[in-house]
Amino acid sequence: MNDVNNNLEDTSSPVNFTVRVDQPALGFGSDRSDYSDLFSEFSCSESGLSDWFMSDTGSDLRTIDGSSRLYSSDNLVYLLPLDEEEFNRLDKQDFLIRLGMSELSSLRTDLEEVIGKAGLAQTGKSILDIGCGSGKWAHVMASKFQEVKVVGIDQIPQMPDEMPPNVEFQRHDVNNGLEPFYGSFDIVHVRCIGSGIKTYRGLLKEATRCLKPGGLAFFMEGDFDLFKEDQQTAQEPVSPDHPEGSWLQKWMQAVRSAQIRRCGITDISDCPEMLDLGLWQFGNYDPSSCFTASIFSPVTPWIRSEFHEEDLHFRVSGILMRQNLKYFVAATEQMMIEDGHPRDEVTEWMFRVFAELEGEGLFRNWFRFRAAWGRIPSAPPPSSAQAISPEIIASTTSRPQILPSEKRMNARENLLSRVRKFSLQQCYVRDQHESLAYAEQRNNDPYSTRGRF
């Protein structure tokens, strides 16, 4: 496996210096003053977790024969590692997601309505980060909104160095429910934890119960379908019928199948794919405040643009995503083996996936993050209000009458004007009608993992 681990080094960028997962994620020639903030973001390869991690978490972790990685001793469903290498991956993924989310001005407007602007946040407000992982997002929010209390929870929460005084981390397995946190938070954040959740619909309901009246919930998960250049069509995995298909897509779909079996999922409405239908499925949310989004990132830095800012953005995103996916593949090796794939076969697949990722431009693919958010009313809804099932929503023949506030309409216009600065769109925000149409389109794609339920 040493040869496979060595392949985690990113050596394929046709640029001035070698890009590695432990180096700044900048692999192209340019004046450093143009990206000093990005260079600073990735100038440190260590996450500052080592001492605490090694001293305080040993009893909660286990090893598996044949693997050098560390795994949870309590949550046997979750089979991604819980070690420093994984937390470093999550830190870089956090920044990758923030690059893509910079266009979500409508979400930013909601956030500022709930807790105020940075530096002017209202006192007494609080944020809950469910499945906080490395703690990076909670740390960033606590630093940005110093008047707000931020709580991060996870089965083994990490504690970065130099924590702001307004952030705390607690140990809690979300599969056991969230009753200790009911009704206590103005913002609830859930991101990329679907791999270890036994019932995602149950998670959404529990997370919603943690909100105060008027609170905002935000959910995001990665899609296991890679998309072709048109951002519409799922990439074909390699197979006897499609020898020219993608090994990475084959790996991603095999991992998704393994997760489905581990979590015992039998219904697409009880897994992260349900986010494409939005929070309208639940009667708790104000319909006019709900949206879904697709945020695309290039799988490798294959995009080139004549516009400097756009070229910089997509090349940084592509390098980061390639690094993220290499580490994700290595992290899911044990899951594939425990799902019944022979170790030799898994090792061969890994080599082929790494070779594909290093062959920049071989596939012009996108990775998609799906997101959904909404606010519950400031006053409790009538007791007779019922959640609307996806089947009832889908049977609606008329476009839903959504009357957004003037501020939200202006925010969407600002979003569109900002996106137009880039010739290639990366972020799509959808209302209820558009979300239903998109979910149906994904269901009908012959290569989509959504069709496996």
C-alpha positions as CSV (number, residue, x, y, z in Angstrom):
1,M,0.0,0.0,0.0
2,N,3.0,2.4,0.2
3,D,2.9,2.8,-3.5
4,V,-0.8,3.7,-3.4
5,N,-0.2,6.2,-0.6
6,N,2.6,7.8,-2.6
7,N,0.1,8.3,-5.4
8,L,-1.7,10.7,-3.1
9,E,0.9,13.3,-4.2
10,D,-0.6,15.5,-6.8
11,T,2.0,15.6,-9.6
12,S,0.0,16.0,-12.7
13,S,-0.5,19.8,-12.8
14,P,1.3,21.2,-15.9
15,V,2.7,24.1,-13.9
16,N,5.8,25.6,-12.2
17,F,6.0,23.4,-9.2
18,T,4.7,20.1,-7.9
19,V,1.3,20.3,-6.1
20,R,0.9,17.9,-3.1
21,V,-1.8,17.3,-0.6
22,D,0.4,18.7,2.1
23,Q,1.4,21.9,0.2
24,P,-0.4,25.1,-0.7
25,A,-3.2,24.2,-3.2
26,L,-1.8,26.5,-5.9
27,G,-0.3,24.9,-8.9
28,F,0.0,27.5,-11.5
29,G,2.2,30.5,-12.3
30,S,0.9,33.9,-11.2
31,D,1.8,36.8,-9.1
32,R,1.4,35.6,-5.5
33,S,0.0,39.0,-4.5
34,D,-3.1,38.0,-6.5
35,Y,-3.8,35.1,-4.2
36,S,-2.1,35.9,-0.9
37,D,-5.2,35.0,1.1
38,L,-5.4,31.5,-0.6
39,F,-1.7,31.0,-0.1
40,S,-2.0,31.8,3.6
41,E,-5.0,29.4,3.9
42,F,-2.9,26.4,2.8
43,S,0.6,27.4,4.0
44,C,0.2,25.1,7.0
45,S,0.0,21.4,6.4
46,E,-0.8,20.4,9.9
47,S,-4.2,20.8,11.4
48,G,-3.0,21.4,15.0
49,L,-4.9,18.3,16.2
50,S,-2.0,15.9,16.8
51,D,-1.4,16.2,20.6
52,W,-5.0,16.3,21.6
53,F,-5.9,13.6,19.1
54,M,-3.3,11.1,20.3
55,S,-3.8,11.7,24.0
56,D,-7.6,12.0,24.4
57,T,-9.3,9.8,21.9
58,G,-7.6,6.4,22.0
59,S,-10.4,4.6,23.8
60,D,-12.9,5.7,21.3
61,L,-11.0,4.5,18.3
62,R,-10.3,1.0,16.9
63,T,-8.0,-0.4,14.2
64,I,-9.0,-3.0,11.6
65,D,-6.8,-5.9,10.5
66,G,-5.0,-5.0,7.3
67,S,-5.6,-1.2,7.7
68,S,-3.4,1.4,9.3
69,R,-6.3,3.8,9.7
70,L,-8.3,4.6,12.9
71,Y,-12.1,4.1,13.1
72,S,-14.9,4.8,15.5
73,S,-15.4,2.2,18.2
74,D,-19.0,3.2,18.9
75,N,-20.5,3.9,15.5
76,L,-19.9,0.8,13.4
77,V,-22.0,2.1,10.5
78,Y,-19.6,5.0,9.9
79,L,-16.5,3.5,8.2
80,L,-14.6,6.6,7.2
81,P,-11.5,7.0,9.3
82,L,-11.3,9.3,12.3
83,D,-7.6,10.2,12.2
84,E,-5.5,13.2,11.4
85,E,-5.2,12.4,7.8
86,E,-9.0,12.4,7.4
87,F,-9.3,15.7,9.4
88,N,-6.8,17.4,7.2
89,R,-8.8,16.3,4.2
90,L,-12.0,17.7,5.8
91,D,-10.2,21.0,6.4
92,K,-9.3,21.4,2.7
93,Q,-12.8,20.3,1.7
94,D,-14.2,23.0,3.9
95,F,-12.3,25.6,2.0
96,L,-13.3,24.0,-1.3
97,I,-16.9,24.2,-0.4
98,R,-16.6,27.8,0.7
99,L,-15.1,28.7,-2.7
100,G,-18.2,27.2,-4.3
101,M,-20.7,28.7,-1.8
102,S,-19.4,32.3,-2.4
103,E,-22.3,32.7,-4.9
104,L,-25.1,31.8,-2.4
105,S,-26.0,35.4,-1.6
106,S,-29.6,34.4,-0.9
107,L,-28.4,32.1,1.9
108,R,-26.1,34.8,3.2
109,T,-29.0,37.2,3.4
110,D,-31.0,34.6,5.5
111,L,-28.0,34.1,7.8
112,E,-27.6,37.9,8.3
113,E,-31.4,38.2,9.0
114,V,-31.1,35.6,11.7
115,I,-27.9,36.6,13.6
116,G,-26.8,39.8,12.0
117,K,-23.7,40.8,10.0
118,A,-20.2,39.9,11.0
119,G,-19.0,42.3,13.7
120,L,-22.6,43.4,14.3
121,A,-24.2,40.1,15.3
122,Q,-26.9,40.2,17.9
123,T,-26.0,39.0,21.4
124,G,-27.7,35.9,22.7
125,K,-27.6,34.1,19.3
126,S,-26.3,30.6,18.9
127,I,-25.2,28.1,16.2
128,L,-25.1,24.3,16.2
129,D,-22.7,22.5,13.9
130,I,-23.9,18.9,13.7
131,G,-21.1,16.5,12.7
132,C,-18.5,19.1,13.1
133,G,-15.6,16.9,12.0
134,S,-12.3,18.8,12.3
135,G,-14.1,21.7,13.8
136,K,-13.0,24.1,11.0
137,W,-16.4,25.5,10.1
138,A,-17.4,26.0,13.7
139,H,-14.0,27.7,14.3
140,V,-14.5,30.0,11.3
141,M,-18.0,31.0,12.3
142,A,-17.0,31.7,15.9
143,S,-14.2,33.9,14.8
144,K,-16.4,35.8,12.3
145,F,-19.4,36.2,14.7
146,Q,-17.7,36.8,18.0
147,E,-21.0,37.7,19.7
148,V,-22.5,34.4,18.9
149,K,-22.1,31.1,20.8
150,V,-21.1,28.2,18.5
151,V,-21.4,24.5,19.5
152,G,-19.9,21.7,17.5
153,I,-20.9,18.1,18.1
154,D,-19.6,14.9,16.7
155,Q,-18.9,11.3,17.8
156,I,-15.3,12.3,18.3
157,P,-15.1,16.1,18.0
158,Q,-11.8,17.8,17.3
159,M,-10.5,20.8,19.2
160,P,-8.3,23.0,16.9
161,D,-5.6,25.1,18.5
162,E,-6.3,28.7,19.5
163,M,-10.1,28.3,19.7
164,P,-12.1,31.5,20.1
165,P,-13.7,31.8,23.5
166,N,-17.3,31.6,22.0
167,V,-16.9,28.0,20.5
168,E,-17.2,24.7,22.3
169,F,-17.1,21.1,21.2
170,Q,-19.2,18.3,22.6
171,R,-19.1,14.5,22.1
172,H,-22.5,13.3,20.8
173,D,-23.6,10.6,18.2
174,V,-26.3,12.1,16.1
175,N,-27.8,8.6,15.5
176,N,-28.9,8.7,19.1
177,G,-31.1,11.7,18.5
178,L,-30.6,15.4,19.4
179,E,-32.9,15.9,22.4
180,P,-30.3,17.7,24.5
181,F,-30.2,20.4,21.9
182,Y,-33.9,20.9,21.2
183,G,-35.1,24.5,20.8
184,S,-31.8,26.1,21.6
185,F,-30.2,27.4,18.4
186,D,-30.8,30.1,15.8
187,I,-28.8,28.3,13.1
188,V,-28.3,24.6,12.6
189,H,-25.6,23.5,10.2
190,V,-25.3,19.9,8.8
191,R,-22.7,19.1,6.2
192,C,-21.3,15.9,4.7
193,I,-22.2,13.4,7.4
194,G,-24.6,11.2,5.4
195,S,-22.2,8.3,5.2
196,G,-22.8,7.4,8.9
197,I,-26.5,8.2,9.3
198,K,-29.0,5.4,9.6
199,T,-32.0,7.5,8.8
200,Y,-31.4,10.8,7.0
201,R,-35.0,11.9,7.2
202,G,-34.8,11.3,11.0
203,L,-31.7,13.4,11.1
204,L,-33.5,16.3,9.3
205,K,-36.4,16.1,11.7
206,E,-34.1,16.0,14.8
207,A,-32.0,18.9,13.5
208,T,-35.2,21.0,12.9
209,R,-36.2,20.4,16.5
210,C,-33.0,22.1,17.6
211,L,-34.1,25.4,16.1
212,K,-35.6,28.4,17.9
213,P,-38.6,30.1,16.3
214,G,-37.3,32.0,13.2
215,G,-34.2,29.7,13.1
216,L,-32.4,28.7,9.9
217,A,-31.3,25.2,9.0
218,F,-28.8,24.4,6.3
219,F,-28.0,20.9,5.0
220,M,-25.3,19.9,2.5
221,E,-24.1,16.5,1.2
222,G,-21.9,15.4,-1.7
223,D,-23.4,13.6,-4.7
224,F,-21.9,10.2,-5.7
225,D,-22.6,10.9,-9.3
226,L,-19.9,12.7,-11.3
227,F,-21.3,14.9,-14.0
228,K,-20.1,15.5,-17.6
229,E,-19.1,18.9,-18.9
230,D,-22.7,19.9,-19.4
231,Q,-23.4,19.6,-15.6
232,Q,-26.5,17.6,-16.5
233,T,-25.5,14.1,-17.5
234,A,-24.0,11.6,-15.1
235,Q,-20.7,10.2,-16.2
236,E,-20.7,6.5,-17.3
237,P,-18.7,4.3,-15.0
238,V,-16.2,1.9,-16.6
239,S,-17.8,-1.5,-17.4
240,P,-17.6,-4.2,-20.0
241,D,-20.2,-2.3,-22.0
242,H,-18.4,1.0,-21.4
243,P,-14.6,0.3,-21.3
244,E,-14.0,4.0,-21.9
245,G,-15.9,4.9,-18.8
246,S,-14.6,6.4,-15.6
247,W,-12.9,4.4,-12.9
248,L,-13.5,7.2,-10.4
249,Q,-17.3,7.0,-11.1
250,K,-17.1,3.2,-10.7
251,W,-15.4,3.7,-7.3
252,M,-17.9,6.3,-6.2
253,Q,-20.9,4.2,-7.1
254,A,-19.4,1.2,-5.4
255,V,-18.8,3.2,-2.2
256,R,-22.4,4.5,-2.3
257,S,-23.7,0.9,-2.7
258,A,-21.6,-0.1,0.3
259,Q,-23.0,2.7,2.4
260,I,-26.6,1.9,1.5
261,R,-26.0,-1.7,2.7
262,R,-24.2,-0.7,5.9
263,C,-26.9,1.8,6.9
264,G,-29.7,-0.5,5.8
265,I,-31.3,2.1,3.5
266,T,-34.1,0.9,1.3
267,D,-35.8,4.2,0.3
268,I,-34.4,7.2,-1.5
269,S,-36.6,9.4,0.7
270,D,-34.5,8.4,3.8
271,C,-31.0,9.3,2.5
272,P,-29.1,12.4,1.5
273,E,-30.6,12.3,-2.0
274,M,-33.8,13.6,-0.5
275,L,-32.2,17.0,-0.1
276,D,-32.8,17.7,-3.8
277,L,-36.5,17.9,-3.0
278,G,-35.8,20.6,-0.4
279,L,-37.3,21.3,3.1
280,W,-40.8,21.8,1.7
281,Q,-41.3,18.1,2.6
282,F,-41.6,19.1,6.2
283,G,-44.4,21.3,7.6
284,N,-42.1,23.1,10.0
285,Y,-40.6,25.5,7.4
286,D,-41.8,28.7,5.9
287,P,-42.2,27.7,2.2
288,S,-41.0,31.0,0.9
289,S,-37.7,30.7,2.8
290,C,-36.8,27.2,1.4
291,F,-34.4,26.7,-1.5
292,T,-32.2,23.9,-2.9
293,A,-28.9,24.4,-4.7
294,S,-26.3,22.5,-6.7
295,I,-22.7,23.6,-6.3
296,F,-20.3,22.2,-8.9
297,S,-16.6,21.9,-8.6
298,P,-14.3,20.6,-11.3
299,V,-12.9,17.2,-10.5
300,T,-9.5,18.2,-11.8
301,P,-8.2,21.6,-12.9
302,W,-9.3,21.1,-16.5
303,I,-11.0,24.4,-16.9
304,R,-9.2,27.3,-18.5
305,S,-10.5,30.9,-18.9
306,E,-9.2,34.0,-20.5
307,F,-10.5,35.9,-17.4
308,H,-7.9,35.9,-14.7
309,E,-10.3,35.7,-11.7
310,E,-12.3,32.9,-13.2
311,D,-9.2,31.0,-14.2
312,L,-7.8,31.3,-10.7
313,H,-11.0,30.2,-9.1
314,F,-11.6,27.1,-11.1
315,R,-8.0,26.0,-11.1
316,V,-7.7,26.3,-7.3
317,S,-11.1,24.5,-7.0
318,G,-9.9,21.7,-9.4
319,I,-6.6,21.1,-7.6
320,L,-8.4,21.0,-4.2
321,M,-11.1,18.6,-5.5
322,R,-8.5,16.3,-7.0
323,Q,-6.6,16.2,-3.6
324,N,-9.9,15.7,-1.8
325,L,-11.0,12.8,-4.0
326,K,-7.6,11.1,-3.8
327,Y,-7.8,11.1,0.0
328,F,-11.5,10.1,-0.1
329,V,-10.6,7.1,-2.2
330,A,-7.9,6.1,0.2
331,A,-10.3,6.6,3.2
332,T,-13.0,4.4,1.7
333,E,-10.6,1.5,0.9
334,Q,-11.6,-0.5,4.0
335,M,-15.3,0.1,3.3
336,M,-14.9,-1.5,-0.1
337,I,-13.1,-4.5,1.4
338,E,-15.7,-5.0,4.1
339,D,-18.4,-4.8,1.4
340,G,-17.0,-7.9,-0.2
341,H,-14.5,-6.7,-2.8
342,P,-11.2,-8.7,-2.7
343,R,-8.3,-6.6,-1.4
344,D,-6.3,-7.2,-4.6
345,E,-9.2,-5.9,-6.7
346,V,-9.6,-2.8,-4.5
347,T,-5.9,-2.0,-4.8
348,E,-6.0,-2.3,-8.6
349,W,-9.1,0.0,-8.7
350,M,-7.3,2.5,-6.5
351,F,-4.3,2.6,-8.9
352,R,-6.6,3.1,-11.9
353,V,-8.6,5.9,-10.1
354,F,-5.4,7.7,-9.2
355,A,-4.1,7.4,-12.7
356,E,-7.4,8.9,-14.0
357,L,-7.2,11.8,-11.6
358,E,-3.7,12.5,-12.6
359,G,-4.6,12.4,-16.3
360,E,-5.8,16.0,-16.3
361,G,-8.4,16.6,-19.0
362,L,-9.0,12.8,-19.5
363,F,-12.6,13.4,-18.2
364,R,-14.0,16.9,-18.0
365,N,-16.1,16.0,-15.0
366,W,-17.8,18.0,-12.2
367,F,-18.4,17.0,-8.6
368,R,-21.7,18.2,-7.2
369,F,-22.6,19.2,-3.7
370,R,-26.4,19.3,-3.0
371,A,-27.8,21.7,-0.5
372,A,-31.1,22.6,1.1
373,W,-32.1,25.3,3.5
374,G,-35.0,27.1,5.1
375,R,-36.4,28.9,8.1
376,I,-39.1,27.9,10.5
377,P,-41.6,30.7,11.3
378,S,-41.1,33.1,14.1
379,A,-44.5,32.0,15.4
380,P,-45.3,28.2,15.7
381,P,-47.4,26.9,12.8
382,P,-51.0,26.0,13.4
383,S,-51.4,22.6,15.2
384,S,-53.2,21.2,12.1
385,A,-50.2,21.8,9.8
386,Q,-48.9,18.6,8.4
387,A,-45.7,17.8,6.6
388,I,-46.3,17.4,2.8
389,S,-45.0,14.1,1.4
390,P,-42.9,14.1,-1.8
391,E,-45.7,12.2,-3.5
392,I,-48.2,14.9,-2.8
393,I,-45.8,17.6,-3.8
394,A,-45.0,15.8,-7.0
395,S,-48.7,15.5,-7.9
396,T,-49.2,19.3,-7.8
397,T,-49.9,20.5,-11.3
398,S,-49.6,24.2,-10.7
399,R,-46.5,26.1,-9.9
400,P,-46.4,26.7,-6.1
401,Q,-47.3,30.3,-5.1
402,I,-44.1,31.5,-3.4
403,L,-44.0,35.1,-2.5
404,P,-40.5,36.0,-1.4
405,S,-39.7,39.2,0.5
406,E,-38.3,42.1,-1.4
407,K,-34.9,41.5,0.3
408,R,-34.8,37.9,-0.9
409,M,-35.8,38.9,-4.4
410,N,-33.0,41.4,-4.5
411,A,-30.6,38.8,-3.1
412,R,-31.5,36.4,-6.0
413,E,-30.9,39.2,-8.5
414,N,-27.5,39.9,-6.8
415,L,-26.7,36.2,-7.1
416,L,-27.5,36.2,-10.8
417,S,-25.5,39.3,-11.5
418,R,-22.5,37.9,-9.6
419,V,-22.7,34.6,-11.4
420,R,-22.6,36.4,-14.7
421,K,-19.1,37.6,-13.9
422,F,-18.0,34.1,-14.7
423,S,-18.6,32.7,-18.2
424,L,-19.1,29.3,-16.7
425,Q,-21.8,28.9,-14.0
426,Q,-20.9,26.9,-10.9
427,C,-23.9,27.4,-8.6
428,Y,-27.6,26.9,-9.2
429,V,-30.4,27.9,-6.7
430,R,-33.8,26.4,-7.2
431,D,-37.3,27.1,-5.8
432,Q,-39.8,24.3,-5.1
433,H,-41.0,23.8,-8.6
434,E,-37.5,23.7,-10.0
435,S,-36.3,21.4,-7.3
436,L,-39.0,18.8,-8.1
437,A,-38.2,18.9,-11.8
438,Y,-34.5,18.5,-11.1
439,A,-35.0,15.5,-8.8
440,E,-37.1,13.8,-11.5
441,Q,-34.4,14.5,-14.1
442,R,-31.8,12.9,-11.8
443,N,-34.1,9.8,-11.2
444,N,-34.3,9.3,-15.0
445,D,-30.6,9.4,-15.7
446,P,-29.6,5.8,-16.5
447,Y,-26.1,6.2,-14.8
448,S,-27.3,7.9,-11.7
449,T,-27.0,6.2,-8.3
450,R,-30.5,7.5,-7.5
451,G,-32.0,4.8,-9.6
452,R,-30.5,2.0,-7.3
453,F,-33.3,2.3,-4.7
